[in-house]
Amino acid sequence: MSDQAVNILLIEDNPLHAKLVVRLIEGEPQLRCTLQSAETLADGLAILHAGGIDLVLLDLVLPDSQELETFFRVHTAAPEVPVVILTAMDDLKLAATAVEAGASAFLVKSSLNAVALGRAIRYTLARARAHTAEWDSPMLRLAQQQFLKAAQIMGLDDNIRQRLLFPQRTQVVTFPFFRDDRAQVETVFGYRVQHVLTMGPTKGGVRYHEDVDLGEVAALATWMTWKCALMNLPYGGAKGGVRVDPTVLSSNELQRLTRRYTAEIIEFIGPDKDIPAPDMGTNEQVMAWMMDTYSQQVGYTVPTVVTGKPVVLGGSLGRREATGRGLVYMIEAAARHTGLDLNGAPAVVQGFGNVGSFTAKFLEEAGAKVIAVSDVSTGLYNPNGLSIRSLMDYVAENRVLKDYPEADHLTNAELLETKCDVLALAALQNQVTAENADRIDCKILAEGANGPTSLEADETLNEKGIMIVPDVLGNAGGVTVSYFEWVQGTQNLTWTLDEINGRLKQIMLDAFDRTVARAAKDGIDMRTAALVEGVQRVTEAKLLRGVFP
């Protein structure tokens, strides 16, 4: 903690409880703080409006406000100030809802002690300070909220919870590369984040996008940890990225960028340390350049340093289409679970890049009627069904869907709200939110993108009876076949496409069945069930390995 004292506001109407909190704070030597008190919400809000408060300790039952309404009013009045809830109500559902809505911690007064209160205050302040600059990312906040909700429901040990909130290792680099005219040198930010090293080498893609930052990469690495654990893969989660718009770069510029980025993070990666793969804005060619750069530095060819590379360089059959194929396996499983007949079922796919295009292709092959698709340029709609082969050929020639002639055009908002049986989200994060969730009209929502649905939207969709296939389950096909590629490379084996698809389906269906069973057993939604399954496996591994030294 900082040497500067922090200003804490305690909103508590019970004088005995207020004295207890003061005594516990005074008894925690790691805390240096000043404490202001208020007995009503109105008085507390007045102090907040005056400014200068670093953290709020909040009782939920006050003379002028009750339960979660109390928290919502405080959070709305000062959304930048973290809130630790102190309550006499030992209510698991209330606690899960509170942390989902943004509370930093939920402490029950009957079990309150100096250590628990001190840790809650210190970690909350540390997290609030980290949520600035590079760390200030909506994706990281979403990933942490999801994790905290799952942790609250499963009663996760506080030591493990705090350990898993932020990644274990992060690397931030800035580096130059020449533009083609050789007169201009671009300097860009690059990142590599390893969330958990407990499970084995770390695994995760490399993203080239103009909005990449440390918080986003950390969120993606966190999700990758839960995804690998859910699939029983021997990896921790990782992610990398460069803040750059790859669409404005030539092939030569992309190669120079990739080789310099690889050189900057070369001590961070390796076939037994951290294995990159393609993600948004990167592809097989980028992986080939990364592999070659690494191999040149160590003096011999190391195909297993990356996955998702061309087959001729040791890549795996089926890797390019694996995420879309795995998502459709999950859609088929969800359809069987809900009694939906996919034959002729109208489907909508947001996104028509690698994941979206193959999702649409395999949905069509499964018998569904794809009535709408979209990419960054436009959305397309045909109630009689679109020809996915025709769309893929058009994009191969024109790069985007814009001006495709055999469909009506529609906006992204209109596409998301199109009535259908299956809505596959394969574009960007934060697409279904509290603002549009009540207008989503589908039976199955399947997430091929990372973080496309907010927690507030989750609640609305679940209340409407829409079955959500969450991202950590739905888009796990990519990392699973990357694992197959790594295994084939390390053992000098080659599997057939049928073997790969069969193994992929078996692993993903097993994860689906465990998630459905967990959701039914604990009475929770599919996303939380998937996270609990993943977090539980990582927790067991951490407890078995212990703490060094």
MARKOL-529209 format. One record per residue (C-alpha): x, y, z; residue in one letter; residue number from 1. Coordinates in Angstrom, 2 decimals, padded with zeros to 5 digits. Each point is the difference from the previous one (the first is absolute). Layout:
! residues N
[torro [X,Y,Z],A,NUM]
...
END
This chain:
! residues 549
[torro [000.00,000.00,000.00],M,1]
[torro [000.99,003.63,-000.41],S,2]
[torro [001.50,001.93,002.90],D,3]
[torro [-002.77,002.56,-000.42],Q,4]
[torro [-003.05,-000.63,002.19],A,5]
[torro [-003.19,-000.97,-001.81],V,6]
[torro [-003.37,001.54,000.75],N,7]
[torro [-002.69,-002.54,000.88],I,8]
[torro [-003.69,000.75,000.38],L,9]
[torro [-001.95,-002.34,002.30],L,10]
[torro [-003.78,000.10,-000.51],I,11]
[torro [-001.43,-001.93,002.95],E,12]
[torro [-002.99,000.79,002.28],D,13]
[torro [000.77,-002.51,002.75],N,14]
[torro [002.40,001.69,002.47],P,15]
[torro [001.29,-003.33,001.33],L,16]
[torro [000.84,-001.21,-003.49],H,17]
[torro [001.61,003.34,-000.81],A,18]
[torro [002.22,-000.24,003.10],K,19]
[torro [000.94,-003.57,-000.98],L,20]
[torro [001.11,001.10,-003.47],V,21]
[torro [002.03,002.88,001.42],V,22]
[torro [001.72,-002.34,002.48],R,23]
[torro [000.78,-002.57,-002.70],L,24]
[torro [001.47,002.62,-002.32],I,25]
[torro [002.13,001.40,002.82],E,26]
[torro [001.20,-003.52,000.74],G,27]
[torro [001.21,-000.63,-003.56],E,28]
[torro [003.61,001.27,-000.19],P,29]
[torro [000.13,-000.01,-003.81],Q,30]
[torro [-002.76,002.61,-000.24],L,31]
[torro [000.60,003.74,000.22],R,32]
[torro [-003.30,001.77,-000.39],C,33]
[torro [-002.31,002.72,001.19],T,34]
[torro [-003.59,-000.97,000.67],L,35]
[torro [-003.18,002.03,-000.43],Q,36]
[torro [-003.35,-001.35,001.13],S,37]
[torro [-003.64,000.45,-001.01],A,38]
[torro [-003.09,-001.61,001.52],E,39]
[torro [-002.35,000.52,-002.96],T,40]
[torro [000.40,-000.41,-003.72],L,41]
[torro [-000.89,003.63,-000.57],A,42]
[torro [002.82,001.16,002.25],D,43]
[torro [002.40,-002.45,-001.65],G,44]
[torro [-000.89,001.22,-003.49],L,45]
[torro [000.57,003.59,001.09],A,46]
[torro [003.53,-000.89,001.15],I,47]
[torro [000.63,-001.86,-003.27],L,48]
[torro [-001.14,002.98,-002.06],H,49]
[torro [002.47,002.19,001.89],A,50]
[torro [002.79,-002.21,-001.38],G,51]
[torro [003.26,-001.31,001.39],G,52]
[torro [-001.25,-003.49,000.89],I,53]
[torro [002.18,-002.96,-001.08],D,54]
[torro [-002.24,-002.87,001.18],L,55]
[torro [-003.46,-000.56,001.49],V,56]
[torro [-000.86,-002.56,002.68],L,57]
[torro [-003.74,-000.44,-000.43],L,58]
[torro [-002.72,-001.58,002.13],D,59]
[torro [-002.88,-001.06,-002.23],L,60]
[torro [-002.80,000.53,002.53],V,61]
[torro [-000.34,003.69,000.93],L,62]
[torro [-002.91,002.13,001.28],P,63]
[torro [-000.49,001.55,-003.44],D,64]
[torro [000.99,-002.86,-002.35],S,65]
[torro [-000.13,-003.80,-000.06],Q,66]
[torro [002.18,-002.80,-001.43],E,67]
[torro [001.32,000.25,-003.57],L,68]
[torro [-001.76,003.30,-000.61],E,69]
[torro [002.44,001.46,002.53],T,70]
[torro [002.99,-001.20,-002.02],F,71]
[torro [-001.45,001.12,-003.32],F,72]
[torro [-000.56,003.53,001.29],R,73]
[torro [003.55,000.27,001.32],V,74]
[torro [001.50,-001.52,-003.15],H,75]
[torro [-002.01,002.35,-002.23],T,76]
[torro [001.00,003.05,002.04],A,77]
[torro [003.74,-000.80,-000.16],A,78]
[torro [000.70,-002.81,-002.51],P,79]
[torro [003.76,000.57,000.25],E,80]
[torro [000.10,-000.64,003.76],V,81]
[torro [000.26,-003.71,000.96],P,82]
[torro [-002.56,-001.37,002.47],V,83]
[torro [000.51,-002.75,002.58],V,84]
[torro [-003.32,-001.28,001.33],I,85]
[torro [-000.31,-000.78,003.72],L,86]
[torro [-003.24,-001.78,000.80],T,87]
[torro [-001.69,-002.21,002.55],A,88]
[torro [-001.69,-001.94,-002.84],M,89]
[torro [001.87,-003.22,-000.79],D,90]
[torro [-001.75,-000.36,-003.36],D,91]
[torro [001.96,-001.70,-002.82],L,92]
[torro [-002.31,001.22,-002.76],K,93]
[torro [000.10,003.55,001.34],L,94]
[torro [003.80,-000.15,000.17],A,95]
[torro [000.31,-001.32,-003.55],A,96]
[torro [-002.34,002.69,-001.32],T,97]
[torro [001.88,002.71,001.86],A,98]
[torro [003.46,-000.91,-001.32],V,99]
[torro [-001.50,-000.51,-003.47],E,100]
[torro [-001.38,003.54,000.17],A,101]
[torro [003.40,001.41,000.91],G,102]
[torro [000.54,-000.36,003.75],A,103]
[torro [003.66,-000.66,000.74],S,104]
[torro [-000.60,-002.33,002.96],A,105]
[torro [-002.87,-001.37,002.09],F,106]
[torro [000.72,-000.58,003.69],L,107]
[torro [-002.39,-001.47,002.57],V,108]
[torro [000.23,001.77,003.37],K,109]
[torro [-000.38,-003.17,002.06],S,110]
[torro [003.30,-001.33,-001.38],S,111]
[torro [001.80,003.33,-000.26],L,112]
[torro [003.52,000.32,001.39],N,113]
[torro [002.93,002.35,-000.44],A,114]
[torro [001.76,-002.22,-002.52],V,115]
[torro [-003.05,-000.45,-002.24],A,116]
[torro [-000.96,003.67,000.11],L,117]
[torro [003.56,001.18,-000.50],G,118]
[torro [000.55,-002.29,-002.97],R,119]
[torro [-003.27,001.08,-001.59],A,120]
[torro [000.93,003.67,000.33],I,121]
[torro [003.59,-000.46,-001.21],R,122]
[torro [-000.82,-002.19,-003.00],Y,123]
[torro [-002.93,002.19,-000.98],T,124]
[torro [002.20,003.09,000.04],L,125]
[torro [002.75,-001.80,-001.92],A,126]
[torro [-002.50,-001.08,-002.64],R,127]
[torro [-001.47,003.48,-000.26],A,128]
[torro [003.45,001.48,-000.52],R,129]
[torro [000.83,-002.60,-002.65],A,130]
[torro [-003.15,000.92,-001.93],H,131]
[torro [001.66,003.04,-001.47],T,132]
[torro [001.91,000.62,-003.22],A,133]
[torro [000.93,-003.35,-001.60],E,134]
[torro [-002.00,-002.06,002.49],W,135]
[torro [-003.19,002.05,-000.43],D,136]
[torro [-001.78,-002.35,-002.38],S,137]
[torro [-003.70,-000.88,-000.19],P,138]
[torro [001.03,-003.53,-000.98],M,139]
[torro [002.15,-000.45,003.11],L,140]
[torro [-002.79,001.32,002.21],R,141]
[torro [-002.39,-002.46,-001.64],L,142]
[torro [002.42,-002.93,000.39],A,143]
[torro [000.57,000.87,003.66],Q,144]
[torro [-003.71,000.47,000.71],Q,145]
[torro [-000.73,-003.40,-001.52],Q,146]
[torro [002.77,-001.60,002.04],F,147]
[torro [-001.08,001.70,003.23],L,148]
[torro [-003.59,-001.16,-000.49],K,149]
[torro [001.16,-003.59,-000.50],A,150]
[torro [002.39,000.29,002.95],A,151]
[torro [-002.79,001.29,002.24],Q,152]
[torro [-002.33,-002.83,-000.98],I,153]
[torro [002.59,-002.74,000.49],M,154]
[torro [001.28,001.48,003.25],G,155]
[torro [003.52,000.30,-001.38],L,156]
[torro [002.74,000.46,002.56],D,157]
[torro [000.94,003.68,000.23],D,158]
[torro [003.70,-000.71,-000.55],N,159]
[torro [-000.74,-001.74,-003.31],I,160]
[torro [-002.52,002.65,-001.03],R,161]
[torro [002.47,002.84,000.40],Q,162]
[torro [002.75,-002.01,-001.71],R,163]
[torro [-002.08,-000.60,-003.12],L,164]
[torro [-001.41,003.50,-000.48],L,165]
[torro [003.08,001.31,-001.82],F,166]
[torro [002.47,-001.79,-002.28],P,167]
[torro [003.18,-001.55,001.34],Q,168]
[torro [002.28,001.55,-002.61],R,169]
[torro [-000.37,002.92,-002.38],T,170]
[torro [002.37,001.43,-002.56],Q,171]
[torro [-000.54,003.38,-001.64],V,172]
[torro [002.34,001.01,-002.80],V,173]
[torro [000.27,002.87,-002.43],T,174]
[torro [001.85,-000.62,-003.21],F,175]
[torro [000.54,001.55,-003.43],P,176]
[torro [-000.46,-001.36,-003.50],F,177]
[torro [000.63,001.52,-003.41],F,178]
[torro [-002.84,000.90,-002.31],R,179]
[torro [000.55,-000.93,-003.64],D,180]
[torro [001.38,003.41,-001.01],D,181]
[torro [002.80,-000.48,002.57],R,182]
[torro [-000.39,003.69,000.89],A,183]
[torro [-002.53,-000.67,002.73],Q,184]
[torro [000.53,-002.00,003.15],V,185]
[torro [-003.13,-000.96,001.94],E,186]
[torro [000.31,-000.61,003.73],T,187]
[torro [-002.73,-002.19,001.45],V,188]
[torro [-000.92,-001.66,003.30],F,189]
[torro [000.18,-003.76,000.33],G,190]
[torro [-001.12,-002.30,002.79],Y,191]
[torro [000.30,-003.55,001.26],R,192]
[torro [-001.89,-001.08,003.11],V,193]
[torro [000.15,-003.33,001.83],Q,194]
[torro [-002.89,-000.35,002.42],H,195]
[torro [000.83,-003.28,001.77],V,196]
[torro [003.17,-002.11,-000.24],L,197]
[torro [-001.24,-002.70,002.38],T,198]
[torro [-001.56,-002.28,-002.60],M,199]
[torro [002.93,-000.39,-002.40],G,200]
[torro [001.22,002.19,-002.85],P,201]
[torro [-002.27,002.92,-000.79],T,202]
[torro [-002.01,000.20,-003.21],K,203]
[torro [-001.75,002.81,-001.82],G,204]
[torro [-000.31,001.96,-003.19],G,205]
[torro [001.59,003.18,-001.32],V,206]
[torro [-002.36,002.82,-000.93],R,207]
[torro [000.79,002.90,-002.34],Y,208]
[torro [-002.58,002.76,000.49],H,209]
[torro [000.03,003.75,000.55],E,210]
[torro [-001.84,-000.30,003.32],D,211]
[torro [002.29,-002.58,001.62],V,212]
[torro [001.20,000.96,003.49],D,213]
[torro [001.33,-001.76,003.06],L,214]
[torro [-003.42,-000.34,001.62],G,215]
[torro [-001.51,-001.62,-003.07],E,216]
[torro [002.88,-002.46,-000.37],V,217]
[torro [-000.19,-000.82,003.72],A,218]
[torro [-003.74,-000.69,-000.32],A,219]
[torro [000.56,-002.30,-002.97],L,220]
[torro [002.78,-001.84,001.86],A,221]
[torro [-002.32,-000.44,002.99],T,222]
[torro [-002.77,-001.46,-002.16],W,223]
[torro [002.56,-002.27,-001.65],M,224]
[torro [000.92,-001.42,003.41],T,225]
[torro [-003.61,-000.96,000.74],W,226]
[torro [-000.45,-001.29,-003.55],K,227]
[torro [003.04,-002.30,000.15],C,228]
[torro [-000.99,-001.23,003.46],A,229]
[torro [-003.57,-000.68,-001.14],L,230]
[torro [001.32,-002.04,-002.94],M,231]
[torro [002.49,-001.84,002.26],N,232]
[torro [002.95,001.27,-002.06],L,233]
[torro [003.43,000.15,001.70],P,234]
[torro [000.38,003.76,-000.43],Y,235]
[torro [-000.35,003.26,001.84],G,236]
[torro [-001.48,002.96,-001.82],G,237]
[torro [002.03,002.56,-001.93],A,238]
[torro [-000.61,002.66,-002.62],K,239]
[torro [002.02,002.44,-002.05],G,240]
[torro [-000.63,002.94,-002.22],G,241]
[torro [001.25,003.05,-001.82],V,242]
[torro [-001.88,003.29,-000.06],R,243]
[torro [-000.09,000.52,-003.74],V,244]
[torro [-002.51,-000.06,-002.85],D,245]
[torro [001.18,-002.91,-002.18],P,246]
[torro [-002.37,000.92,-002.84],T,247]
[torro [002.11,003.05,-000.89],V,248]
[torro [003.27,-001.94,-000.14],L,249]
[torro [001.51,-001.74,-003.00],S,250]
[torro [001.14,-003.60,000.21],S,251]
[torro [003.62,001.13,000.32],N,252]
[torro [-000.91,002.41,002.80],E,253]
[torro [-001.90,-002.73,001.83],L,254]
[torro [003.02,-002.27,-000.30],Q,255]
[torro [002.37,002.62,001.43],R,256]
[torro [-002.46,000.77,002.79],L,257]
[torro [-000.42,-003.68,000.86],T,258]
[torro [003.69,-000.81,000.00],R,259]
[torro [000.85,002.96,002.24],R,260]
[torro [-002.86,-000.79,002.38],Y,261]
[torro [001.21,-003.61,000.21],T,262]
[torro [003.53,001.15,000.72],A,263]
[torro [-001.27,002.26,002.79],E,264]
[torro [-001.89,-002.78,001.80],I,265]
[torro [002.35,-002.87,-000.90],I,266]
[torro [001.09,-000.64,003.59],E,267]
[torro [-003.67,-000.26,000.99],F,268]
[torro [-001.03,-002.70,-002.51],I,269]
[torro [001.12,-003.53,-000.85],G,270]
[torro [-001.47,-003.46,-000.67],P,271]
[torro [000.18,-000.87,003.71],D,272]
[torro [-000.67,003.54,001.30],K,273]
[torro [-002.62,001.90,-001.98],D,274]
[torro [-001.39,-000.93,-003.41],I,275]
[torro [-001.60,002.75,-002.13],P,276]
[torro [-002.75,-000.60,-002.59],A,277]
[torro [-002.05,002.12,-002.43],P,278]
[torro [-002.72,002.34,001.21],D,279]
[torro [-001.75,003.07,-001.36],M,280]
[torro [002.13,001.67,-002.68],G,281]
[torro [002.51,-002.87,-000.25],T,282]
[torro [000.05,-003.25,-001.97],N,283]
[torro [002.07,-003.00,-001.10],E,284]
[torro [002.52,002.23,-001.77],Q,285]
[torro [000.62,002.08,003.11],V,286]
[torro [000.60,-003.21,001.95],M,287]
[torro [002.47,-001.16,-002.64],A,288]
[torro [001.96,003.26,000.40],W,289]
[torro [-000.05,-000.36,003.79],M,290]
[torro [001.23,-003.59,-000.23],M,291]
[torro [002.78,000.94,-002.41],D,292]
[torro [001.15,002.96,002.10],T,293]
[torro [000.16,-002.11,003.15],Y,294]
[torro [001.80,-002.81,-001.87],S,295]
[torro [002.57,002.41,-001.44],Q,296]
[torro [000.80,001.27,003.49],Q,297]
[torro [000.49,-003.43,001.58],V,298]
[torro [001.83,-001.44,-003.01],G,299]
[torro [-002.31,-002.87,-001.00],Y,300]
[torro [-003.58,-000.48,-001.13],T,301]
[torro [-002.57,-000.06,002.81],V,302]
[torro [-003.45,-000.65,-001.53],P,303]
[torro [-001.67,-000.42,003.41],T,304]
[torro [000.70,003.58,001.13],V,305]
[torro [-003.32,001.03,-001.60],V,306]
[torro [-003.20,-001.69,-001.12],T,307]
[torro [-002.38,000.96,-002.77],G,308]
[torro [002.84,000.03,-002.53],K,309]
[torro [-000.21,-001.40,-003.56],P,310]
[torro [-000.22,-003.80,-000.24],V,311]
[torro [003.17,-000.17,-002.07],V,312]
[torro [001.91,001.52,002.94],L,313]
[torro [-001.42,-002.45,002.52],G,314]
[torro [-003.47,001.45,000.43],G,315]
[torro [-003.00,-002.20,000.65],S,316]
[torro [-002.79,-000.92,-002.35],L,317]
[torro [-003.25,001.58,001.15],G,318]
[torro [001.60,002.83,002.01],R,319]
[torro [-001.21,002.85,-002.22],R,320]
[torro [-003.66,-000.96,000.31],E,321]
[torro [000.21,-001.43,003.54],A,322]
[torro [-001.64,002.87,001.90],T,323]
[torro [-002.98,000.15,-002.34],G,324]
[torro [-000.31,-003.78,-000.09],R,325]
[torro [000.15,-000.25,003.78],G,326]
[torro [-002.64,002.73,000.37],L,327]
[torro [-002.37,-001.94,-002.25],V,328]
[torro [000.65,-003.18,002.00],Y,329]
[torro [-001.17,001.97,003.05],M,330]
[torro [-003.04,001.40,-001.85],I,331]
[torro [-000.99,-003.52,-001.00],E,332]
[torro [000.39,-001.17,003.61],A,333]
[torro [-002.05,002.95,001.26],A,334]
[torro [-002.69,-000.74,-002.57],A,335]
[torro [-000.20,-003.63,001.16],R,336]
[torro [-000.13,001.17,003.62],H,337]
[torro [-002.85,002.44,-000.65],T,338]
[torro [-001.90,-002.14,-002.52],G,339]
[torro [000.64,002.36,-002.92],L,340]
[torro [000.01,-001.56,-003.49],D,341]
[torro [002.87,001.65,-001.90],L,342]
[torro [-001.27,-001.21,-003.35],N,343]
[torro [-001.30,003.15,-001.66],G,344]
[torro [000.47,002.07,003.17],A,345]
[torro [000.67,003.68,-000.81],P,346]
[torro [003.47,001.09,001.15],A,347]
[torro [001.78,003.36,000.18],V,348]
[torro [003.80,000.37,000.13],V,349]
[torro [001.59,003.27,001.06],Q,350]
[torro [003.50,000.19,-001.42],G,351]
[torro [001.31,-001.55,-003.21],F,352]
[torro [003.69,-000.33,000.69],G,353]
[torro [001.65,-003.33,000.64],N,354]
[torro [-002.30,-001.02,002.86],V,355]
[torro [-003.23,001.42,-001.40],G,356]
[torro [000.40,-001.29,-003.54],S,357]
[torro [000.73,-003.57,001.11],F,358]
[torro [-002.78,000.16,002.57],T,359]
[torro [-002.43,000.97,-002.77],A,360]
[torro [001.39,-002.73,-002.28],K,361]
[torro [-000.34,-002.76,002.60],F,362]
[torro [-003.44,001.22,001.10],L,363]
[torro [-001.13,-000.26,-003.61],E,364]
[torro [001.46,-003.51,-000.22],E,365]
[torro [-001.85,-000.92,003.23],A,366]
[torro [-003.28,000.89,-001.68],G,367]
[torro [-000.57,003.48,001.40],A,368]
[torro [-001.13,002.83,-002.27],K,369]
[torro [002.40,002.95,000.38],V,370]
[torro [-002.20,003.05,-000.62],I,371]
[torro [002.38,002.80,001.05],A,372]
[torro [003.73,000.63,000.32],V,373]
[torro [002.15,003.08,000.50],S,374]
[torro [003.53,001.32,000.02],D,375]
[torro [001.58,003.39,000.69],V,376]
[torro [-001.34,001.39,-003.30],S,377]
[torro [-003.68,-001.00,000.08],T,378]
[torro [-002.66,-002.50,000.97],G,379]
[torro [-001.86,-002.24,-002.47],L,380]
[torro [-003.48,-001.52,000.29],Y,381]
[torro [-001.93,-002.48,-002.11],N,382]
[torro [-003.02,-001.71,001.63],P,383]
[torro [000.33,-002.90,-002.46],N,384]
[torro [003.57,-000.68,001.07],G,385]
[torro [003.42,001.18,-001.17],L,386]
[torro [002.46,-002.10,-002.01],S,387]
[torro [003.05,-000.18,002.26],I,388]
[torro [002.21,-001.31,-002.81],R,389]
[torro [-000.98,003.04,-002.10],S,390]
[torro [000.73,002.35,002.92],L,391]
[torro [003.41,-001.55,000.66],M,392]
[torro [000.91,000.26,-003.69],D,393]
[torro [-001.11,003.65,-000.03],Y,394]
[torro [002.08,000.86,003.07],V,395]
[torro [003.03,-001.82,-001.44],A,396]
[torro [-000.18,002.35,-002.99],E,397]
[torro [-001.23,003.23,001.65],N,398]
[torro [001.28,-000.36,003.62],R,399]
[torro [-003.34,001.13,001.51],V,400]
[torro [-003.73,-000.65,-000.45],L,401]
[torro [-000.85,003.52,-001.11],K,402]
[torro [-001.96,000.16,-003.28],D,403]
[torro [-000.75,-003.73,-000.03],Y,404]
[torro [-002.96,-000.05,-002.43],P,405]
[torro [-002.19,-002.91,001.05],E,406]
[torro [-001.29,001.27,003.36],A,407]
[torro [-001.55,002.97,001.76],D,408]
[torro [002.33,002.15,002.06],H,409]
[torro [-000.54,000.71,003.69],L,410]
[torro [001.82,001.59,002.92],T,411]
[torro [001.83,-001.82,002.77],N,412]
[torro [-002.79,000.88,002.45],A,413]
[torro [-002.65,-001.34,-002.36],E,414]
[torro [001.96,-003.21,-000.53],L,415]
[torro [000.31,-000.67,003.73],L,416]
[torro [-003.74,000.48,000.47],E,417]
[torro [-001.04,-002.17,-002.95],T,418]
[torro [-002.37,-002.77,001.08],K,419]
[torro [001.74,-003.36,-000.28],C,420]
[torro [000.57,-003.31,001.77],D,421]
[torro [003.80,000.31,000.18],V,422]
[torro [001.99,003.21,000.45],L,423]
[torro [003.77,-000.52,-000.29],A,424]
[torro [002.18,002.91,001.16],L,425]
[torro [003.33,-000.22,-001.81],A,426]
[torro [001.13,003.61,-000.21],A,427]
[torro [001.08,002.26,002.87],L,428]
[torro [-000.54,000.35,003.74],Q,429]
[torro [-002.88,001.92,001.60],N,430]
[torro [-002.66,-000.60,-002.66],Q,431]
[torro [-002.97,-001.08,002.12],V,432]
[torro [-000.46,002.41,002.89],T,433]
[torro [-002.64,001.17,002.45],A,434]
[torro [-001.22,002.40,-002.70],E,435]
[torro [-000.90,-002.60,-002.64],N,436]
[torro [-000.28,-003.31,001.90],A,437]
[torro [-003.78,000.20,000.34],D,438]
[torro [-000.29,000.23,-003.80],R,439]
[torro [002.10,-003.10,-000.72],I,440]
[torro [-002.39,-002.56,-001.49],D,441]
[torro [001.66,-003.43,-000.24],C,442]
[torro [-000.07,-003.36,001.75],K,443]
[torro [003.75,-000.67,000.13],I,444]
[torro [002.66,002.70,000.25],L,445]
[torro [003.45,-001.42,-000.75],A,446]
[torro [003.14,002.02,000.64],E,447]
[torro [002.84,-000.44,-002.48],G,448]
[torro [001.53,003.37,000.98],A,449]
[torro [001.52,000.77,003.39],N,450]
[torro [-002.15,002.03,002.36],G,451]
[torro [-002.83,000.91,-002.40],P,452]
[torro [-002.68,000.00,002.73],T,453]
[torro [-000.04,002.15,003.13],S,454]
[torro [-000.99,-001.40,003.37],L,455]
[torro [-003.04,002.27,000.09],E,456]
[torro [-001.08,-001.41,-003.36],A,457]
[torro [000.61,-003.54,001.29],D,458]
[torro [-002.64,000.49,002.67],E,459]
[torro [-002.57,001.24,-002.53],T,460]
[torro [000.71,-002.81,-002.46],L,461]
[torro [-000.20,-002.66,002.70],N,462]
[torro [-003.32,001.40,001.21],E,463]
[torro [-001.29,-000.25,-003.59],K,464]
[torro [000.95,-003.68,-000.10],G,465]
[torro [002.70,000.41,-002.64],I,466]
[torro [002.69,-002.65,000.30],M,467]
[torro [003.43,001.62,-000.03],I,468]
[torro [003.04,-001.94,-001.17],V,469]
[torro [002.68,002.15,001.70],P,470]
[torro [003.26,000.97,-001.68],D,471]
[torro [002.26,-002.11,002.23],V,472]
[torro [-001.94,-003.02,-001.23],L,473]
[torro [-001.19,001.07,-003.45],G,474]
[torro [003.27,001.21,-001.52],N,475]
[torro [002.32,-002.55,001.64],A,476]
[torro [000.39,-001.97,-003.24],G,477]
[torro [002.92,002.16,-001.10],G,478]
[torro [002.18,-000.59,003.03],V,479]
[torro [-000.98,-003.68,000.09],T,480]
[torro [001.24,-000.65,-003.53],V,481]
[torro [003.02,002.19,000.76],S,482]
[torro [000.70,-002.48,002.79],Y,483]
[torro [-000.29,-002.82,-002.55],F,484]
[torro [002.48,001.82,-002.24],E,485]
[torro [002.44,000.42,002.89],W,486]
[torro [-000.31,-003.69,000.94],V,487]
[torro [000.56,-001.09,-003.60],Q,488]
[torro [003.04,002.28,-000.24],G,489]
[torro [001.63,-001.09,003.23],T,490]
[torro [-000.48,-003.69,-000.85],Q,491]
[torro [000.62,000.26,-003.78],N,492]
[torro [-003.46,-001.41,-000.75],L,493]
[torro [-002.57,000.81,-002.66],T,494]
[torro [-003.71,-000.55,000.68],W,495]
[torro [-002.65,-000.15,-002.69],T,496]
[torro [-002.73,002.61,-000.20],L,497]
[torro [-002.57,-002.56,001.13],D,498]
[torro [002.13,-000.84,003.06],E,499]
[torro [000.33,003.70,000.85],I,500]
[torro [-003.69,000.79,-000.41],N,501]
[torro [-000.96,-003.11,001.96],G,502]
[torro [002.30,000.88,002.90],R,503]
[torro [-001.21,003.62,-000.07],L,504]
[torro [-003.63,-001.02,000.14],K,505]
[torro [000.61,-002.44,002.84],Q,506]
[torro [001.83,002.56,002.15],I,507]
[torro [-002.51,002.79,-000.62],M,508]
[torro [-003.06,-002.18,000.59],L,509]
[torro [001.51,-001.19,003.26],D,510]
[torro [000.48,003.63,001.06],A,511]
[torro [-003.57,000.84,-001.06],F,512]
[torro [-001.42,-002.89,002.00],D,513]
[torro [001.98,000.97,003.11],R,514]
[torro [-001.12,003.62,-000.33],T,515]
[torro [-003.67,-000.95,-000.39],V,516]
[torro [000.25,-002.35,002.99],A,517]
[torro [001.67,002.69,002.12],R,518]
[torro [-002.66,002.56,-000.96],A,519]
[torro [-002.79,-002.41,000.98],A,520]
[torro [001.69,-001.12,003.21],K,521]
[torro [000.77,003.51,001.29],D,522]
[torro [-003.00,001.79,-001.51],G,523]
[torro [002.19,002.45,-001.92],I,524]
[torro [000.24,001.24,-003.59],D,525]
[torro [002.18,-001.63,-002.65],M,526]
[torro [002.70,002.69,000.02],R,527]
[torro [000.50,-000.16,003.75],T,528]
[torro [-000.10,-003.80,-000.12],A,529]
[torro [002.75,-000.09,-002.64],A,530]
[torro [002.12,002.42,002.00],L,531]
[torro [-000.50,-001.95,003.22],V,532]
[torro [001.15,-003.17,-001.79],E,533]
[torro [003.13,001.74,-001.28],G,534]
[torro [000.79,001.89,003.20],V,535]
[torro [-000.44,-003.16,002.07],Q,536]
[torro [002.62,-001.86,-002.04],R,537]
[torro [002.51,002.86,000.25],V,538]
[torro [-000.67,000.28,003.75],T,539]
[torro [000.68,-003.70,000.56],E,540]
[torro [003.27,000.26,-001.92],A,541]
[torro [001.12,003.06,001.96],K,542]
[torro [-000.79,-001.60,003.35],L,543]
[torro [001.88,-003.17,-000.97],L,544]
[torro [003.09,001.90,-001.12],R,545]
[torro [000.00,002.31,003.01],G,546]
[torro [001.88,003.28,000.40],V,547]
[torro [003.77,000.39,-000.51],F,548]
[torro [002.01,000.45,002.12],P,549]
END
